[in-house]
């Protein structure tokens, strides 16, 4: 039987998700609800096989390998594993400059916050 991990969303990831939903909601409430559900479901799926997500390539080339991601097109769900807990760290739109977004979050200290 596979180990089940706890899923915890950081305040940064919660804010990212709410911003995405708020933006989409301007055009379509039903589309916003669908995106919200898809992202939450994909993030929840990481609790059974957390290593299936790839290491975030933009960070890996800088030698940072503790962050992984799952893709729910066009969204990238970034997380890290600590003991029996998966921390959802951020949600990015892959059509944006992810390196710039990561740098902004790191500079503001958002990637360091837990809950």
C-alpha positions as CSV (number, residue, x, y, z in Angstrom):
1,X,0.0,0.0,0.0
2,X,1.3,3.4,-0.9
3,X,2.1,6.0,1.7
4,X,-0.4,8.9,1.8
5,X,1.0,12.4,2.4
6,X,-0.7,15.4,4.0
7,X,-1.2,18.3,1.6
8,X,-0.7,21.8,2.9
9,X,-1.2,25.0,0.9
10,X,1.1,27.9,1.7
11,X,-0.4,31.3,1.9
12,X,1.5,32.2,-1.3
13,X,-0.1,29.3,-3.2
14,X,-3.6,30.1,-1.9
15,X,-3.1,33.7,-3.1
16,X,-1.9,32.5,-6.5
17,X,-5.0,30.3,-6.9
18,X,-7.4,33.0,-5.8
19,X,-5.8,35.5,-8.2
20,X,-6.1,33.0,-11.1
21,X,-9.7,32.4,-10.3
22,X,-10.5,36.1,-9.8
23,X,-9.0,36.9,-13.2
24,X,-10.9,34.1,-15.1
25,X,-14.1,34.9,-13.2
26,X,-14.2,38.3,-14.9
27,X,-15.0,36.5,-18.2
28,X,-16.7,33.4,-17.0
29,X,-17.7,32.2,-13.5
30,X,-18.2,28.6,-14.7
31,X,-14.7,28.6,-16.3
32,X,-13.2,30.0,-13.1
33,X,-14.9,27.2,-11.1
34,X,-13.6,24.6,-13.5
35,X,-10.0,25.9,-13.3
36,X,-10.2,26.0,-9.5
37,X,-11.4,22.4,-9.4
38,X,-8.8,21.2,-11.9
39,X,-5.9,22.8,-10.0
40,X,-7.1,21.6,-6.6
41,X,-7.6,18.0,-7.9
42,X,-4.2,17.9,-9.6
43,X,-2.5,19.2,-6.4
44,X,-4.4,16.7,-4.3
45,X,-3.2,13.9,-6.6
46,X,0.4,14.5,-5.5
47,X,-0.3,13.0,-2.1
48,X,-0.1,9.4,-3.5
49,X,3.0,9.7,-5.7
50,X,4.8,13.0,-4.8
51,X,8.0,12.1,-6.8
52,X,6.1,11.8,-10.1
53,X,6.3,15.6,-10.5
54,X,9.4,16.8,-12.2
55,X,12.0,19.0,-10.6
56,X,11.3,22.7,-11.6
57,X,13.6,23.1,-14.6
58,X,14.3,26.8,-14.0
59,X,15.4,26.1,-10.5
60,X,17.2,22.9,-11.3
61,X,19.6,24.7,-13.6
62,X,20.5,26.9,-10.6
63,X,21.2,23.8,-8.5
64,X,17.9,24.0,-6.6
65,X,16.2,20.6,-6.6
66,X,13.9,20.6,-3.6
67,X,10.9,22.0,-5.6
68,X,8.9,19.8,-7.9
69,X,5.9,20.6,-10.1
70,X,2.8,19.0,-11.6
71,X,1.3,20.4,-14.9
72,X,-2.3,21.1,-15.4
73,X,-2.1,23.0,-18.6
74,X,-1.4,25.9,-18.7
75,X,-0.9,25.9,-14.9
76,X,2.3,24.7,-13.1
77,X,1.7,23.6,-9.5
78,X,5.0,23.9,-7.6
79,X,5.5,22.0,-4.4
80,X,8.0,20.5,-2.1
81,X,8.1,17.4,0.1
82,X,9.0,17.4,3.7
83,X,8.7,14.2,5.7
84,X,5.0,13.1,5.3
85,X,3.8,16.5,4.1
86,X,3.6,18.0,0.6
87,X,3.6,21.8,0.7
88,X,2.0,23.5,-2.3
89,X,4.2,26.5,-2.8
90,X,3.0,28.3,-5.9
91,X,0.8,28.2,-9.0
92,X,2.1,29.7,-12.2
93,X,0.7,30.2,-15.6
94,X,3.3,28.5,-17.9
95,X,2.6,31.2,-20.6
96,X,4.3,33.7,-18.4
97,X,8.0,34.2,-17.7
98,X,8.3,31.7,-14.8
99,X,11.9,32.6,-14.0
100,X,10.9,36.3,-13.5
101,X,7.8,35.2,-11.4
102,X,10.0,33.0,-9.2
103,X,12.6,35.7,-8.7
104,X,9.9,38.2,-7.7
105,X,8.4,35.7,-5.2
106,X,11.9,34.8,-3.8
107,X,12.8,38.5,-3.4
108,X,9.5,39.2,-1.5
109,X,10.1,36.2,0.7
110,X,6.9,34.4,-0.4
111,X,8.6,31.1,-1.3
112,X,9.9,30.9,2.2
113,X,6.5,31.1,3.9
114,X,4.9,27.9,5.1
115,X,1.3,28.4,6.0
